[in-house]
Amino acid sequence: MNLPHARDLGSDDIARTRLHVQPPTGWLNDPNGACRIDGVYHVFYQHNPAGPDHSNSHWGHASSPDLIHWTEEPIALTPTPGSIDEQGCWSGCIVDDGGVPTAVYTAVHDGPHNAVVGLARSDRTLRRWLQDPVGKIGNPDDPSIAEVRDPFLFTHGGKRYAVQGAGHPYGSPQLLLYSCDDLESWTYLGPLLTIDDPIAASVAPANIWECPNIFQLGDSWVIILSLWRQIDAYHQLFGVRYLVGDLVGSDGDELGFVARAGGTVDDGDTFYAPQALVEPDRVLLWGWAWEGPHRSAAQIQEAGWAGVLTFPRELMLDGDVLVSRPATELSGLRTELLEPDEDGTISAHTFEIVASGPVELVLADPTTGFRDQVVRTNGPGRILVDGSIIEAFGDGASTTTRHYPTATSRWQITSTADYQVWTLN
């Protein structure tokens, strides 16, 4: 990854990544604005440049010509004092609006109950942004909806629509639908999906649905939802689910979604808030990998950074099951084959395991006797490791987790199947 500042900062921090999108310092969460403009991939992300805390939300930015070599770009969106986003430029997407790259994002002025959709426009480099001081829409006039956020735009029947995640901390989630052919003029069309859908109720129980994505794969439509739940006085994030089904109706307030199947997007313990990039021949997905249970708040503060984006992965349907695999381009990161020791131990910072059958990865420290099973695939699959992020793929499923190597720990592979280990660079 071509991030010189990140390399300098993390040169003696073996928990930092080398190949993933990760800012030099501070906090990272949700991927935003995934797009491809004039042949260049761009991924933005929630970012606090001032420290490893979830606050002061800007849009960080990285670009790549090939999904392998990434360049850290200037911060794109910054909270503006006295404006609609003075308490943060939160999650959203980017559309190429008649040749003008336009960020459509959640602008927060004085708390999550008063979020509006904000717009910011750029030139084709996506390095210089002009943030509109006027919000486009706020919360619908509905007492069952206390919070609305994370616009995601899509087209259907030649018209442009937006969905937003919504709900109530002590109520039920909704997915709201708007028409927005003209980004200056939004029309609320009501809910596209509610918890009254029995499959949604079974697969995606929550108080608020966050970070929605909606796109077409073959003849089916897929919705991805991140689950926000209120537990006593605190909220918790309960993973990411998908629904497969059909858009019914032809236009406007007649449009609805009927699910026929659903499941888990990634069964790891540190995966949340993914965003899709819909290309003509495939759908890519990035997720946020948070620090997880194996790293304390004190360790995060001492390190000065938190959060990383996953590698891009490609989404497909196997019947009505959403499956994923590493983006095709990532095979280009392989440099040379690595020969493990007799007990399966390897010493590497970034590597990939390619196995013909089940394989287990363990992080062990012989000086302390510590031994922790990191991940296991149940069939032929791949495991990609970069510092402290581990992404495993097998039988169409994916698992994202975080474990933290030290100067004395080693990765250890256990498998009765044939496998290869590649260093990545």
N, C-alpha and C positions, 0 to 999 in steps of 0.2 A: 504494500500500500504506500503510495507516494505522499506520506504525511511527515515531512521532515521534523516539524516541531514535536509531533507525537513520538517519533522515534527517539529524539533527544531526551524527552521527558521520561520515557519508559525504558530507556536502555538498561537500567539496573532493576527494573520491576518486571519480573518474569510472569506476573499475572496479567499484564497488559497484552493486548492483541498486537499482531503485526500486519495482518491481512484484512481485518474487518474495518468497517467504518466506525471510527471512534475519535472524538475530538481530543485535542492535546491535553485538556484539563477540564474539570467541572463535571456537570451532570448531563446525561443523555437519557431520554426516554423515547416516546412514540416516533416511528418513522412517519414522515409527512411528505407530500408533494412528489412522490415517485413519478418520474416522467422521462421521456426521451425526446429531446429537442434538437433538431438538425443533426441527428446521429449520435448525440452525446447523452449518456445516462446521467440523471441527477437524482439524488436522494437527499431530502432534508430531514431534520429531526428536532424534537423538543430539546432545548439546550439551555442550561444555566452556566454561562461562562465564568461566573463569579465564585462558584464552589460546587461541591458534590451534593447539592440539596435540590429537592424537587420544588423549585420556586423560580421567580424571575425569568419566565419562559421566553426565550428567543427561538428563532429557527436557525439551527446550524445547517451546513450545506457541504456536500461532497459530490464530485463529478467523476465520470469515468468514460472512456471511449469503448470499453470492452468488458466491463464488470470484473476486471482483474486489477488494473492499475487505477487507483483512486487518488484524486487530488483534493486536499482540503481547500475549500473556497471561503471567501469572506462570509461572515454572518449575514443572513438574508433579511430576516424580519426582527425588529427590535421594539420592545414596548415603548410607547410614546406618552410622556407625561401629559395629563389633561385630555387624552384622546380615548377612543373606544377600547384600546388595548393596553391601557397603562398598567393593568395587572397581569399582562401576559398575552403573547401571541401563541395560542394553543393550536391543537391539531386541526388538520385540514388537508386539502389536496391542491394540485395544480392542473389547470387546463390550458390548452393552446387556443385562446379565444380570438379567432380571426387573425392569427399571426402574432398575437400578444400573449406571452406566457403570463398567466394570472393565477395568483395564489388565492384560494378560497378557504378561509381559516376561522377558527373560533377566537373572537376578540373578547377579552374579559376586562370590564371597567371597574366593577366594585363587588366582585364575588361571583361564584358559579351560577347563582340564580339570575344573574343579569348579563349573560353572555349573548353576543350578537354575531352574525356572520360578517366578517370583514373581508375586504378585497385589497390585494396589492398587485401591482403590475410591474413588469420588467422588460428589458430588451432581450434579444435572443441568447445572450450570454448567461442570463439569470444571475448576474452579479450585482446589478443595481436595481433597487426596488423603490417604488413609490406607493406608500400605504395610504389608502383612502380614509379620511377622517370620519366618514359617515358609515354607520352600520346598515346592512341591507334588511335583515330580519332578526327578530328576537324570539322569545318564547311564544307559542300559541296561547290564545285565551282559553286555557283549559286547566282547571285546578288540579287535575290528576297528573299534570306535567310540571315538575318543579325545575328540572334541568335539561338543557338541550345542548348538544355539542357535536363536533367532529364531522363537518359536511364532506360528503363524497359524491362526485358527479358521475353520471352515466347517460348514455343515449339509448333510446328505445323508440322504434317506429319513426325515426328521423327527427325526434325531438329530444331536447336535453332536460334531464331531471336531476334532482339532488335528494339524497337521503341524509338524515341526521339521527344520531343516537339520542334517546330521550328516556325519561322516566321520573320516578320520585324515590327519594331515599327510603321511604316507608310505603312505597306502592309498587306498581308494576312497570315493566319496561315497554317501550314502543319504538318503532322505527318510522320516522316521519318522512313524508314525501312532499317535494316542492317541484313546480315547473320553473325553469330558469333559462329558457332560450336566450333571454336578455339578462345578463348578470346584474344589471341595475334594477331589474324588476322581477321579484320573486312572488310566486303565488302558492300559498299553502293548500295542499290537496288532501290533507288528513293523513292518517296512519297507513303505511304500506303493509305493516305487519305488527301484530300485537301478541300478547301472551295467550290470547284466545285460540291461536293456532295450536292444536294439540301436540304437534311434533316440536314446535318451538318451545312450548311449555315443558316438554320432557327433556329436550336436549339443552336448552339455553335458559334455565331459570335465573333470574336476576332482578334487581330493583331498577337498574339502568343498563341499557345496552350502549356500549361505547364503541368508537372507532369502526363504524360499519363499512363494509365493502360490498359491492354488488356488481356482478359481471356474468357474462355468458360463456359457458363451455359447451361446445356442440349445440344441441337443441335445448339444453337445460340452463337455468339460471342458478347462480350460487350466491348466497349471502353469508358473510363472515361477521361475527359479532364477538366483542370482548365483554366479559361478564363482570359487572360492578354490583356488589352487594353490601348492604348496611348490616353490620353485626354489632348489636348494642350501640355503643357510642362511636364506633369506628367503621370505616368502610374497608372492604377487602376485595382483591382482584382474584377471580376464580377461573382464569384461563380463557381460552378462545374456542368457539364452536362454529360449525358451518351448518347451513341448511341448503338442501338441493330441492328445487321445485320449478314452478312455472310462474311467469308473470301473466296474469289474466286481465282481460279488459284491453281496450285499445288506446285510451287517451285519458289524460287528466284524472279527475277524481274517480274514474271507473277502474283505474289501474290498481291491482293488488297482487300479492304474492301468496301462493299456496305451496307449502312445503310437503314433500313426500318422503324425505329422509334427512338425516343429519348425523353429526358426530363431532369428534374433537380434531381440531386443526393440528395441534402439536401437544403431545402428552408429557412434555417436560415440566419442571417446576419453576422455570424462570422465563417463560415465553408469554408475551402479551402484546396487544395493540398493533397487529400487523397491518401493513398496507400493500395493496396489489397495484401492479402496473400492467394494464391490459394492452398487449401488443397484437398486431394482426395475426400472428401465428402461435402465440402462447401468452400465458399469464404468469408474471413473476411476483414473488412475495418476499418482503422483508419484515422481520419482527424485531421487537425490543427484547433483549435479554437482560433482565435486571440482575443485581448482584446475588440475590438468593440467600439461603439460610447458612451458608458456609463462610460468610464474611460479616464481621460485626460492624456496627455504626462507627466505632472508634477506628477500625482498620480503614474504613472508607474515608473518613476525615483525614487520616494520616496520609493516605495515598493521594488524595486530592482529585479523584475521579470516580465516576460510577456510571455504569450502563454501557452497552455496546449494541450495535445492530447486528443481526444475524447475516450470514451469507445469503445472497438471493437464491430462492428456490423456485422451481417450476411446478405449477399446479396442473393436475389432470383429473378426469373422472374415470373411475373404473366401475362401470354401472352407475350406481348412485353414491359411490364412496369417493370422497375427495382424497387424492393421494399426492405426494410431493416427492421431489428428488432435487439434488443440488443442480443449480443452473449449469447447462452444458459447458459453458465457458470455463467453469472452475477446474475442469480437468487440466487446463493450461497452467495451473499453479504447481503441478507435480514437477519435481526437479530430478530426484534420484531415488532409487530404491534403498531402503534402510534395512539392515539385517539385525533383528532383535537378538538379545542374548538367549542362552538356552532356556531360561525361565520366562522368556517373553518380555524382558525389560528393555526399554528403549530410552535414550536420552535425546530429546528433541523438544523444541518450543512449538513448532508448527508441523503437523504431519497428518496424513490420511491413511486409514486402514480400509482396504478393499477385501472383503471376505466372501467366500463361496457358501458359507453357512453361519450358524450362530457364533458370535464373538463377544467377549466381555472385556471391558477396559477398566482397570483399577489404578488408583493413585496410591502409591505406597511409599513410606519413608522408613528405610531400614535402620536409621539412627534412633528412631523413637518407637518403632513397632506399629505405627499408624498405618492402617490399610482401609481404603474406602472404595467400594464398588461405585464407579462413576456412571456407567451405562452398559446396556446389553442389548444386542439385536437378536431377534428370534429366527432369522433366516439370512439369506444372502443380503449383504448390505454394505454401507459405507459409514465410517465415523471420521469426522473432520475435527481436529483439535488445533486451537490457536490460542496459546496462553491459557486463560481460564475459561474459555467458552468451548463447549463440546456440542456438536450437532451430529446426531445419528439418524440414519435413514435405512429402513429395511421393510420389505413387504408393503411399500407405499406409505408407511407411517413415519413420522419424524419425532425426535425427542431432543429438546434443547435444554441444557443444564449448565451450571457453573461450578467449577471446582478449582482450587487455587494451589498450583505447584509452588514449592519452595526450593531453596538452593540444594537441599538434601533429598527431596522426594524424586521419585521416578514413576513413569507410566509403565504399566505392565499389562500385557495382552494374554488372555487365555482363550484358546479355541481348539477344537478338534478338526476344524475345517481348514482348507487351504486359505491362506491370506497373504497379502502383500502390504508393506508399509512404505509410503512415499513421503519424503520430505517435501514441504511446500515453500515456495518462495516467489 
